[in-house]
Amino acid sequence: MTDKFVDFGASPAQADSLVRDFQAGIAWDSDGASDPVTVEERVVDGFPYTVQSFEDGSFVASGIAAAPVEGQLSAMSVTECATSGTSAGVAYGTNCLVKEETGAASAQFRASYSVWANDQSIYDVRDAWVNYDLAGGVSGGTFSESTAPGSTWVQYSWQADNPYATTSRYLKLLATSSGVSTYANY
């Protein structure tokens, strides 16, 4: 499991320490107590991320990209949604892969979105998957959504179960008039 931390820039010693801290219930810097040391765009395992790296080696990696299109072998096929652009003042993306990864967990789902000056929508939400969760086995995956003035979000939620506790997790896609972004509580 420490390989994920190293893939995102932690040293092997930091990765071992982070796993021990997680098992002991000690919060990582990426849990919100600290500001990131660096924020950069990075491609890891062929997926484009915005990576926030922290002093202790923890990280938050967020990304929205296209599923590979059959017959396209270029790395460009994963840098945008399957179709995206702006038409009549509406920014849109279809068949987007929404993914967020930390050392503790990784999840993804597919969605399409439209964003315009006074409204936004997220639709065609599907294919959710938890890639891994250090807190334990995964159960109870469900989608929920909400629309409020100025924003719309879709969230995939699950439970990470272990012998000591059950932890609620989520990955959220948020659309506002300024664009789309991802959030997660892991």
Accessible surface in RSA format (square Angstrom, percent):
REM  Atomic radii and reference values for relative SASA: ProtOr
REM  Chains: A
REM  Algorithm: Lee & Richards
REM  Probe-radius: 1.40
REM  Slices: 20
REM RES _ NUM      All-atoms   Total-Side   Main-Chain    Non-polar    All polar
REM                ABS   REL    ABS   REL    ABS   REL    ABS   REL    ABS   REL
RES MET A   1    96.79  50.1  47.31  31.3  49.48 117.8  39.69  33.7  57.09  75.6
RES THR A   2    40.25  28.6  40.20  40.8   0.04   0.1  15.31  20.6  24.94  37.7
RES ASP A   3   104.38  73.1 103.45 103.0   0.93   2.2  27.90  65.7  76.48  76.3
RES LYS A   4    44.90  21.9  43.41  26.6   1.49   3.6  24.68  22.2  20.22  21.5
RES PHE A   5     0.12   0.1   0.04   0.0   0.08   0.2   0.04   0.0   0.08   0.2
RES VAL A   6    63.82  42.0  53.80  48.7  10.02  24.2  53.80  46.7  10.02  27.2
RES ASP A   7    65.32  45.8  44.14  43.9  21.18  50.1  11.46  27.0  53.85  53.7
RES PHE A   8     2.90   1.4   0.18   0.1   2.71   7.1   0.18   0.1   2.71   7.8
RES GLY A   9    59.46  73.3   0.00   N/A  59.46  73.3  28.20  77.4  31.26  70.0
RES ALA A  10     7.27   6.7   0.00   0.0   7.27  16.5   1.30   1.8   5.97  15.8
RES SER A  11    48.58  41.1  40.49  54.0   8.10  18.7  42.65  90.8   5.94   8.3
RES PRO A  12    92.16  67.2  90.86  82.8   1.30   4.7  91.90  75.9   0.26   1.6
RES ALA A  13    74.90  68.9  62.74  96.8  12.16  27.7  69.34  97.7   5.56  14.7
RES GLN A  14    57.64  32.2  54.52  39.8   3.12   7.4  24.19  51.5  33.44  25.4
RES ALA A  15     0.00   0.0   0.00   0.0   0.00   0.0   0.00   0.0   0.00   0.0
RES ASP A  16    65.40  45.8  62.63  62.3   2.77   6.5  11.77  27.7  53.62  53.5
RES SER A  17    41.27  34.9  41.26  55.1   0.01   0.0  15.38  32.7  25.89  36.3
RES LEU A  18     2.01   1.1   2.01   1.4   0.00   0.0   2.01   1.4   0.00   0.0
RES VAL A  19    25.33  16.7  25.33  22.9   0.00   0.0  25.33  22.0   0.00   0.0
RES ARG A  20   144.29  60.6 139.46  71.1   4.84  11.5  67.54  92.3  76.75  46.5
RES ASP A  21    38.56  27.0  38.38  38.2   0.18   0.4   0.18   0.4  38.38  38.3
RES PHE A  22    57.26  28.6  45.75  28.3  11.51  29.9  47.42  28.7   9.84  28.2
RES GLN A  23   141.81  79.3 102.83  75.2  38.98  92.8  43.06  91.7  98.74  74.9
RES ALA A  24    73.97  68.0  34.90  53.9  39.07  88.9  47.63  67.1  26.34  69.8
RES GLY A  25    70.61  87.1   0.00   N/A  70.61  87.1  37.47 102.8  33.15  74.2
RES ILE A  26    99.41  56.6  89.80  66.9   9.61  23.2  94.67  68.2   4.74  12.9
RES ALA A  27    73.55  67.6  47.65  73.5  25.90  58.9  53.18  74.9  20.37  54.0
RES TRP A  28    11.11   4.5   9.34   4.5   1.77   4.1  10.01   5.3   1.10   1.8
RES ASP A  29    34.92  24.5  34.62  34.5   0.29   0.7   0.40   1.0  34.51  34.4
RES SER A  30    19.03  16.1   3.18   4.2  15.84  36.5   0.16   0.3  18.87  26.4
RES ASP A  31    91.08  63.8  53.49  53.2  37.59  88.9  25.45  59.9  65.63  65.5
RES GLY A  32    64.87  80.0   0.00   N/A  64.87  80.0  33.69  92.4  31.18  69.8
RES ALA A  33    96.64  88.9  52.19  80.5  44.45 101.1  63.66  89.6  32.98  87.4
RES SER A  34    47.47  40.1  31.95  42.6  15.52  35.7  21.54  45.9  25.93  36.3
RES ASP A  35   125.27  87.7 110.42 109.9  14.85  35.1  27.75  65.3  97.52  97.3
RES PRO A  36    47.38  34.5  28.77  26.2  18.61  67.6  28.77  23.8  18.61 115.6
RES VAL A  37    90.62  59.6  59.86  54.2  30.75  74.1  66.06  57.4  24.56  66.6
RES THR A  38    65.55  46.6  58.92  59.7   6.63  15.8  61.49  82.6   4.05   6.1
RES VAL A  39    90.51  59.6  59.37  53.8  31.13  75.0  59.37  51.6  31.13  84.4
RES GLU A  40    72.46  41.6  65.13  49.3   7.33  17.4  26.50  51.3  45.96  37.5
RES GLU A  41   134.41  77.2 109.34  82.7  25.07  59.7  67.03 129.7  67.38  55.0
RES ARG A  42    61.20  25.7  52.79  26.9   8.42  20.0  36.48  49.9  24.72  15.0
RES VAL A  43    98.49  64.8  72.99  66.1  25.50  61.4  72.99  63.4  25.50  69.2
RES VAL A  44    12.52   8.2   8.64   7.8   3.89   9.4  12.09  10.5   0.43   1.2
RES ASP A  45   115.72  81.1  68.88  68.6  46.84 110.8  41.30  97.2  74.42  74.2
RES GLY A  46    43.18  53.2   0.00   N/A  43.18  53.2  32.40  88.9  10.78  24.1
RES PHE A  47    14.53   7.3  14.53   9.0   0.00   0.0  14.53   8.8   0.00   0.0
RES PRO A  48    30.82  22.5  27.93  25.5   2.88  10.5  28.56  23.6   2.26  14.0
RES TYR A  49     4.82   2.2   2.92   1.7   1.90   4.9   1.54   1.2   3.27   4.0
RES THR A  50    48.51  34.5  46.59  47.2   1.93   4.6  27.79  37.3  20.72  31.3
RES VAL A  51     0.00   0.0   0.00   0.0   0.00   0.0   0.00   0.0   0.00   0.0
RES GLN A  52    60.43  33.8  60.43  44.2   0.00   0.0   3.26   6.9  57.18  43.4
RES SER A  53    22.77  19.2  22.77  30.4   0.00   0.0  21.38  45.5   1.39   2.0
RES PHE A  54    16.02   8.0   7.83   4.9   8.19  21.3   7.83   4.7   8.19  23.4
RES GLU A  55   131.50  75.5 118.13  89.4  13.37  31.8  54.00 104.5  77.50  63.3
RES ASP A  56    41.54  29.1  29.69  29.6  11.84  28.0  34.19  80.5   7.35   7.3
RES GLY A  57     9.45  11.7   0.00   N/A   9.45  11.7   6.29  17.3   3.16   7.1
RES SER A  58     0.45   0.4   0.06   0.1   0.39   0.9   0.06   0.1   0.39   0.5
RES PHE A  59     1.64   0.8   1.15   0.7   0.49   1.3   1.15   0.7   0.49   1.4
RES VAL A  60    24.14  15.9  23.93  21.7   0.21   0.5  23.93  20.8   0.21   0.6
RES ALA A  61     0.00   0.0   0.00   0.0   0.00   0.0   0.00   0.0   0.00   0.0
RES SER A  62    24.40  20.6  22.63  30.2   1.77   4.1  16.72  35.6   7.68  10.8
RES GLY A  63     9.05  11.2   0.00   N/A   9.05  11.2   9.05  24.8   0.00   0.0
RES ILE A  64    45.82  26.1  24.15  18.0  21.66  52.2  24.15  17.4  21.66  58.8
RES ALA A  65     0.03   0.0   0.03   0.0   0.00   0.0   0.03   0.0   0.00   0.0
RES ALA A  66     3.38   3.1   1.77   2.7   1.61   3.7   1.77   2.5   1.61   4.3
RES ALA A  67    10.67   9.8  10.27  15.9   0.40   0.9  10.27  14.5   0.40   1.0
RES PRO A  68    95.13  69.3  76.22  69.5  18.91  68.7  76.22  62.9  18.91 117.5
RES VAL A  69    63.68  41.9  57.91  52.4   5.77  13.9  61.90  53.8   1.78   4.8
RES GLU A  70   177.18 101.7 144.87 109.6  32.31  76.9  67.63 130.8 109.55  89.4
RES GLY A  71    74.19  91.5   0.00   N/A  74.19  91.5  37.91 104.0  36.28  81.3
RES GLN A  72    95.38  53.3  83.47  61.0  11.91  28.4  27.07  57.6  68.31  51.8
RES LEU A  73   179.53 100.0 143.36 102.6  36.17  90.9 148.13 104.0  31.40  84.5
RES SER A  74    62.57  52.9  46.97  62.7  15.61  36.0  48.07 102.4  14.51  20.3
RES ALA A  75    79.68  73.3  64.59  99.7  15.09  34.3  72.89 102.6   6.80  18.0
RES MET A  76   134.18  69.5 125.65  83.2   8.52  20.3  98.16  83.5  36.02  47.7
RES SER A  77    15.17  12.8   4.74   6.3  10.43  24.0   9.12  19.4   6.05   8.5
RES VAL A  78    28.61  18.8  28.61  25.9   0.00   0.0  28.61  24.9   0.00   0.0
RES THR A  79    61.68  43.9  42.06  42.6  19.63  46.8  40.96  55.0  20.72  31.3
RES GLU A  80   102.20  58.7  95.86  72.5   6.34  15.1  33.39  64.6  68.81  56.2
RES CYS A  81    13.00   9.8   5.73   6.4   7.27  17.1   0.00   0.0  13.00  14.0
RES ALA A  82    41.16  37.8  16.07  24.8  25.09  57.1  17.59  24.8  23.58  62.5
RES THR A  83    75.29  53.5  69.94  70.9   5.34  12.7  70.75  95.0   4.54   6.9
RES SER A  84    45.19  38.2  19.15  25.6  26.04  60.0  10.95  23.3  34.24  48.0
RES GLY A  85    33.22  41.0   0.00   N/A  33.22  41.0  29.66  81.4   3.57   8.0
RES THR A  86   101.56  72.2  67.70  68.6  33.86  80.7  45.24  60.8  56.32  85.1
RES SER A  87    69.27  58.5  60.97  81.4   8.31  19.1  31.97  68.1  37.31  52.3
RES ALA A  88   108.29  99.6  55.56  85.7  52.74 120.0  76.38 107.6  31.91  84.5
RES GLY A  89    57.26  70.6   0.00   N/A  57.26  70.6  34.67  95.2  22.59  50.6
RES VAL A  90    42.81  28.2  42.81  38.8   0.00   0.0  42.81  37.2   0.00   0.0
RES ALA A  91    40.30  37.1  39.61  61.1   0.68   1.6  39.61  55.8   0.68   1.8
RES TYR A  92    67.70  31.6  65.67  37.4   2.03   5.3  31.56  23.7  36.14  44.5
RES GLY A  93     0.00   0.0   0.00   N/A   0.00   0.0   0.00   0.0   0.00   0.0
RES THR A  94    40.53  28.8  40.53  41.1   0.00   0.0  36.03  48.4   4.50   6.8
RES ASN A  95    42.00  29.0  41.34  40.0   0.66   1.6  13.31  32.0  28.70  27.7
RES CYS A  96     0.53   0.4   0.53   0.6   0.00   0.0   0.53   1.3   0.00   0.0
RES LEU A  97    19.88  11.1  19.88  14.2   0.00   0.0  19.88  14.0   0.00   0.0
RES VAL A  98     0.00   0.0   0.00   0.0   0.00   0.0   0.00   0.0   0.00   0.0
RES LYS A  99    33.49  16.3  33.49  20.6   0.00   0.0   0.95   0.9  32.54  34.7
RES GLU A 100     7.03   4.0   7.03   5.3   0.00   0.0   0.00   0.0   7.03   5.7
RES GLU A 101     2.70   1.5   2.70   2.0   0.00   0.0   0.05   0.1   2.65   2.2
RES THR A 102     2.39   1.7   2.39   2.4   0.00   0.0   2.39   3.2   0.00   0.0
RES GLY A 103     0.12   0.2   0.00   N/A   0.12   0.2   0.00   0.0   0.12   0.3
RES ALA A 104     6.01   5.5   6.01   9.3   0.00   0.0   6.01   8.5   0.00   0.0
RES ALA A 105     0.00   0.0   0.00   0.0   0.00   0.0   0.00   0.0   0.00   0.0
RES SER A 106     1.01   0.9   1.01   1.3   0.00   0.0   0.18   0.4   0.82   1.2
RES ALA A 107     0.07   0.1   0.07   0.1   0.00   0.0   0.07   0.1   0.00   0.0
RES GLN A 108    38.31  21.4  38.22  27.9   0.10   0.2   0.12   0.3  38.20  29.0
RES PHE A 109     0.00   0.0   0.00   0.0   0.00   0.0   0.00   0.0   0.00   0.0
RES ARG A 110    49.14  20.6  49.14  25.1   0.00   0.0   2.64   3.6  46.50  28.2
RES ALA A 111     0.29   0.3   0.00   0.0   0.29   0.7   0.05   0.1   0.24   0.6
RES SER A 112     2.23   1.9   2.23   3.0   0.00   0.0   0.00   0.0   2.23   3.1
RES TYR A 113    30.41  14.2  30.41  17.3   0.00   0.0   4.97   3.7  25.44  31.4
RES SER A 114    16.34  13.8  16.34  21.8   0.00   0.0   3.64   7.7  12.70  17.8
RES VAL A 115     7.61   5.0   5.76   5.2   1.86   4.5   5.76   5.0   1.86   5.0
RES TRP A 116    86.48  34.7  82.79  40.1   3.68   8.6  70.69  37.7  15.79  25.6
RES ALA A 117    84.34  77.5  58.39  90.1  25.95  59.0  66.60  93.8  17.74  47.0
RES ASN A 118   143.35  98.9 109.87 106.2  33.48  80.6  35.05  84.4 108.30 104.7
RES ASP A 119    62.07  43.5  60.81  60.5   1.26   3.0   9.98  23.5  52.09  51.9
RES GLN A 120    10.14   5.7   3.66   2.7   6.48  15.4   0.00   0.0  10.14   7.7
RES SER A 121    38.96  32.9  37.75  50.4   1.21   2.8  31.96  68.1   7.01   9.8
RES ILE A 122    19.02  10.8   0.00   0.0  19.02  45.8   0.00   0.0  19.02  51.6
RES TYR A 123    92.32  43.1  86.98  49.5   5.34  13.9  78.54  59.0  13.78  17.0
RES ASP A 124    80.92  56.7  59.45  59.2  21.47  50.8  24.56  57.8  56.36  56.2
RES VAL A 125    42.61  28.0  16.27  14.7  26.34  63.5  16.27  14.1  26.34  71.4
RES ARG A 126    73.50  30.9  69.54  35.4   3.96   9.4  42.00  57.4  31.50  19.1
RES ASP A 127    90.81  63.6  65.24  64.9  25.58  60.5  29.99  70.6  60.83  60.7
RES ALA A 128    25.93  23.8   4.07   6.3  21.86  49.7   4.07   5.7  21.86  57.9
RES TRP A 129   157.59  63.2 155.93  75.5   1.66   3.9 141.69  75.5  15.90  25.8
RES VAL A 130    20.51  13.5   3.99   3.6  16.52  39.8   3.99   3.5  16.52  44.8
RES ASN A 131    58.54  40.4  29.20  28.2  29.34  70.6  18.05  43.5  40.48  39.1
RES TYR A 132    38.26  17.9  29.72  16.9   8.54  22.2  38.26  28.7   0.00   0.0
RES ASP A 133    15.99  11.2   0.00   0.0  15.99  37.8   0.50   1.2  15.49  15.4
RES LEU A 134    48.46  27.0  23.11  16.5  25.34  63.7  26.65  18.7  21.81  58.7
RES ALA A 135     8.75   8.0   4.71   7.3   4.03   9.2   7.37  10.4   1.38   3.7
RES GLY A 136    25.42  31.3   0.00   N/A  25.42  31.3  20.27  55.6   5.15  11.5
RES GLY A 137    48.50  59.8   0.00   N/A  48.50  59.8  40.58 111.3   7.92  17.7
RES VAL A 138    69.66  45.8  36.38  32.9  33.28  80.2  36.51  31.7  33.15  89.9
RES SER A 139    50.13  42.4  42.99  57.4   7.15  16.5  41.49  88.4   8.64  12.1
RES GLY A 140    55.17  68.0   0.00   N/A  55.17  68.0  35.14  96.4  20.03  44.8
RES GLY A 141    38.88  47.9   0.00   N/A  38.88  47.9   3.13   8.6  35.75  80.1
RES THR A 142    83.63  59.5  76.48  77.5   7.15  17.0  65.35  87.8  18.28  27.6
RES PHE A 143    80.86  40.5  52.29  32.4  28.58  74.4  52.29  31.7  28.58  81.8
RES SER A 144    50.33  42.5  41.27  55.1   9.06  20.9  45.86  97.6   4.47   6.3
RES GLU A 145   132.53  76.1 108.11  81.8  24.42  58.1  27.09  52.4 105.43  86.1
RES SER A 146    41.93  35.4  33.59  44.8   8.35  19.2  16.07  34.2  25.86  36.2
RES THR A 147    96.92  68.9  66.00  66.9  30.93  73.7  49.69  66.7  47.24  71.4
RES ALA A 148    49.30  45.3  41.64  64.3   7.66  17.4  46.58  65.6   2.72   7.2
RES PRO A 149   142.30 103.7 108.33  98.7  33.98 123.5 121.60 100.4  20.70 128.7
RES GLY A 150    52.59  64.9   0.00   N/A  52.59  64.9  35.54  97.5  17.06  38.2
RES SER A 151    27.25  23.0  27.06  36.1   0.19   0.4  10.37  22.1  16.88  23.6
RES THR A 152     9.08   6.5   9.08   9.2   0.00   0.0   8.56  11.5   0.52   0.8
RES TRP A 153    62.50  25.1  62.50  30.3   0.00   0.0  45.61  24.3  16.89  27.4
RES VAL A 154     6.17   4.1   6.17   5.6   0.00   0.0   6.17   5.4   0.00   0.0
RES GLN A 155    27.57  15.4  27.56  20.1   0.00   0.0   0.00   0.0  27.57  20.9
RES TYR A 156    24.69  11.5  24.69  14.0   0.00   0.0   5.76   4.3  18.93  23.3
RES SER A 157    29.67  25.1  29.63  39.5   0.04   0.1  24.13  51.4   5.54   7.8
RES TRP A 158     1.17   0.5   0.00   0.0   1.17   2.7   0.90   0.5   0.27   0.4
RES GLN A 159    62.05  34.7  62.05  45.3   0.00   0.0  23.63  50.3  38.42  29.1
RES ALA A 160     0.00   0.0   0.00   0.0   0.00   0.0   0.00   0.0   0.00   0.0
RES ASP A 161    52.73  36.9  47.11  46.9   5.62  13.3  29.06  68.4  23.67  23.6
RES ASN A 162    53.31  36.8  31.97  30.9  21.34  51.4  20.03  48.2  33.28  32.2
RES PRO A 163   128.58  93.7  82.95  75.6  45.63 165.9  96.62  79.8  31.96 198.6
RES TYR A 164   201.00  93.8 166.18  94.6  34.82  90.6 124.10  93.3  76.90  94.8
RES ALA A 165    56.96  52.4  44.01  67.9  12.95  29.5  56.17  79.1   0.79   2.1
RES THR A 166    84.56  60.1  53.83  54.6  30.73  73.2  28.94  38.9  55.63  84.1
RES THR A 167    47.95  34.1  44.33  44.9   3.62   8.6  31.79  42.7  16.15  24.4
RES SER A 168    69.41  58.6  58.29  77.8  11.12  25.6  35.84  76.3  33.56  47.0
RES ARG A 169    18.67   7.8  16.30   8.3   2.37   5.6   0.32   0.4  18.35  11.1
RES TYR A 170    59.43  27.7  59.43  33.8   0.00   0.0  27.21  20.4  32.22  39.7
RES LEU A 171     0.12   0.1   0.12   0.1   0.00   0.0   0.12   0.1   0.00   0.0
RES LYS A 172    40.52  19.8  40.52  24.9   0.00   0.0   5.34   4.8  35.18  37.5
RES LEU A 173     1.18   0.7   1.18   0.8   0.00   0.0   1.18   0.8   0.00   0.0
RES LEU A 174    35.30  19.7  34.97  25.0   0.34   0.9  34.97  24.6   0.34   0.9
RES ALA A 175     0.00   0.0   0.00   0.0   0.00   0.0   0.00   0.0   0.00   0.0
RES THR A 176    34.42  24.5  34.42  34.9   0.00   0.0  28.12  37.8   6.29   9.5
RES SER A 177    66.77  56.4  46.38  61.9  20.40  47.0  12.33  26.3  54.44  76.3
RES SER A 178   110.60  93.5  69.02  92.1  41.59  95.8  54.06 115.1  56.54  79.2
RES GLY A 179    27.55  34.0   0.00   N/A  27.55  34.0  24.92  68.4   2.63   5.9
RES VAL A 180    38.39  25.3  13.34  12.1  25.05  60.4  14.25  12.4  24.14  65.5
RES SER A 181    42.75  36.1  38.49  51.4   4.26   9.8  35.93  76.5   6.82   9.5
RES THR A 182    14.98  10.7   1.48   1.5  13.50  32.2   0.55   0.7  14.44  21.8
RES TYR A 183   107.81  50.3 105.49  60.0   2.33   6.1  75.22  56.5  32.59  40.2
RES ALA A 184    25.49  23.4   0.13   0.2  25.36  57.7   0.13   0.2  25.36  67.2
RES ASN A 185    64.10  44.2  38.11  36.8  25.99  62.6  28.38  68.3  35.72  34.5
RES TYR A 186    28.19  13.2   0.00   0.0  28.19  73.3  13.08   9.8  15.11  18.6
END  Absolute sums over single chains surface
CHAIN  1 A     9456.3       6945.8       2510.5       5314.9       4141.3
END  Absolute sums over all chains
TOTAL          9456.3       6945.8       2510.5       5314.9       4141.3
